């Protein structure tokens, strides 16, 4: 996946799309070979963060005891964004996803679609050069699917490499290229 591009990885359930993204994100180690991001070997989560990888996980991965704003804010602070700038960046990311009204809502107070968009905002806020999105449109209606796909495209236009695992044919169609995964083997149509 090159900078400025969006590649969709499609495959039936159990084909390994989540495992692929988890490997690139440094969450799991490959059974053989190595994962390279920007020419740099990724060996674990710390290596992926150092390589500039951000992940929108399947199932959102939000901290339930935090507000939407806090869920976006904490990764910014963890990545060294100055405390005076991080709240504004978090708010802007939420607003870009159409979530201006839920900044102070705890995760449990949000719908599934709102939770998914908070997860998207959290990953986008850090402006990583590599963005992994695991089923980013799975909980969304048509309007919000389009919002999320536009946000992913905007990150690519800003120079990021975007790799999206999806079962959603409309989301796959929005990518520059679609590859298929079947039992852990990538194929192109």
C-alpha positions in Angstrom: 0.0 0.0 0.0 1.6 3.2 -1.1 1.2 6.6 0.5 -1.8 8.4 -0.9 -3.7 5.2 -1.6 -6.6 3.3 -0.2 -6.5 -0.5 -0.6 -9.4 -2.7 0.5 -8.8 -6.3 1.6 -11.9 -8.4 1.1 -12.5 -11.9 2.1 -15.2 -14.1 3.6 -15.5 -14.3 7.4 -12.5 -16.2 8.8 -10.3 -15.5 5.7 -7.7 -13.7 7.8 -8.4 -10.0 7.2 -8.3 -9.1 10.8 -5.2 -11.2 11.4 -3.5 -9.4 8.5 -4.3 -5.9 9.9 -3.3 -7.1 13.4 0.1 -8.2 12.0 0.7 -4.9 10.4 -0.4 -3.1 13.6 2.1 -5.2 15.6 -0.6 -6.9 17.7 0.3 -10.3 16.5 3.5 -11.6 15.1 3.6 -13.3 11.7 4.2 -17.1 11.6 7.0 -16.5 9.1 8.7 -13.6 7.4 8.4 -10.1 8.7 6.2 -7.1 8.4 7.7 -3.9 6.9 6.1 -0.5 7.2 7.8 2.3 5.4 10.8 0.0 5.0 11.0 -0.5 8.7 10.5 -3.9 10.4 7.5 -3.9 12.7 8.2 -6.2 15.7 5.3 -5.7 18.1 3.0 -2.9 19.0 5.8 -0.5 20.0 7.4 -0.9 16.6 4.1 -0.3 14.8 3.6 2.9 16.7 7.1 4.0 16.0 6.5 3.3 12.3 3.4 5.6 12.4 0.6 3.0 12.3 -2.8 3.8 13.6 -5.6 1.2 13.8 -9.4 1.5 13.7 -10.2 -1.9 15.3 -13.1 -4.1 14.5 -15.5 -3.6 17.4 -14.2 -0.1 18.1 -11.9 -0.8 21.1 -13.1 2.2 23.1 -12.7 2.6 26.8 -16.2 2.4 28.2 -15.5 4.5 31.3 -14.3 7.5 29.2 -16.2 10.1 27.2 -16.0 10.2 23.4 -13.6 13.2 23.7 -11.4 11.4 26.3 -11.2 8.3 24.0 -9.8 10.5 21.2 -7.6 12.7 23.5 -5.6 10.0 25.3 -3.9 8.6 22.2 -2.9 12.1 21.2 -1.3 12.7 24.6 0.4 9.3 24.5 1.9 10.1 21.1 3.4 13.4 22.5 0.9 16.0 21.3 1.3 18.9 23.6 -1.4 19.1 26.3 -2.4 22.6 25.1 -3.1 21.3 21.5 -4.5 17.8 22.1 -8.0 18.8 23.2 -8.5 20.9 20.1 -7.3 18.1 17.8 -9.6 15.6 19.6 -12.6 18.0 19.2 -11.8 18.6 15.5 -11.6 14.9 14.8 -14.9 14.2 16.5 -16.5 17.2 14.7 -15.2 15.9 11.3 -17.0 12.6 12.0 -20.3 14.4 12.7 -20.0 13.8 16.4 -20.0 17.4 17.8 -23.0 16.7 20.1 -21.4 13.7 21.8 -18.0 15.0 23.1 -19.1 14.6 26.8 -21.1 11.4 26.4 -19.6 8.2 27.8 -19.2 5.3 25.4 -22.2 3.4 26.9 -24.4 6.4 26.0 -23.5 6.2 22.4 -25.2 4.2 19.6 -23.1 1.5 17.9 -22.7 3.7 14.9 -21.5 6.7 17.1 -19.1 4.4 18.8 -17.7 3.3 15.5 -17.3 6.9 14.4 -15.5 7.8 17.7 -13.1 4.9 16.9 -12.5 6.4 13.5 -12.0 9.9 14.9 -9.5 8.5 17.5 -7.3 6.9 14.7 -7.6 9.9 12.4 -6.7 12.4 15.1 -3.1 11.2 15.4 -2.4 11.9 11.7 -0.5 8.7 11.2 1.2 8.0 7.9 -0.3 4.5 7.9 -4.0 3.9 8.7 -5.5 0.5 9.2 -9.2 0.2 9.2 -10.9 -3.1 10.2 -14.5 -3.1 9.1 -14.8 0.7 9.6 -18.3 0.8 8.1 -19.8 -2.3 9.7 -22.0 -0.4 12.2 -23.0 2.5 10.0 -26.0 3.6 8.0 -25.5 4.8 4.4 -25.0 8.5 5.3 -22.4 7.8 8.0 -20.7 5.1 5.8 -20.1 7.9 3.3 -18.8 10.2 6.0 -16.2 7.6 7.2 -15.2 6.7 3.6 -14.7 10.4 2.9 -12.5 10.7 6.0 -10.4 7.7 5.0 -10.0 9.1 1.5 -9.0 12.5 3.0 -6.3 10.9 5.0 -5.0 9.2 1.8 -5.1 12.5 0.0 -3.0 14.0 2.9 -0.4 11.3 2.1 -1.3 8.4 4.3 -1.4 4.8 3.2 -4.8 3.4 4.1 -5.5 -0.4 4.3 -9.1 -1.3 5.0 -10.5 -4.8 5.7 -14.1 -4.9 4.6 -17.0 -7.2 3.8 -18.9 -4.2 2.6 -19.0 -4.1 -1.3 -19.7 -0.3 -1.3 -16.7 0.4 0.9 -14.5 -1.8 -1.2 -15.7 0.0 -4.3 -14.5 3.3 -2.8 -10.9 2.0 -2.6 -8.3 2.5 -5.3 -7.6 -1.2 -5.4 -9.2 -4.3 -4.0 -7.3 -7.5 -3.1 -8.9 -10.6 -1.8 -7.8 -12.8 1.1 -8.7 -16.5 1.0 -7.4 -18.7 3.9 -4.5 -16.3 4.5 -3.4 -15.9 0.9 -3.7 -12.6 -0.9 -5.0 -12.6 -4.5 -5.9 -9.8 -6.8 -8.9 -9.9 -9.2 
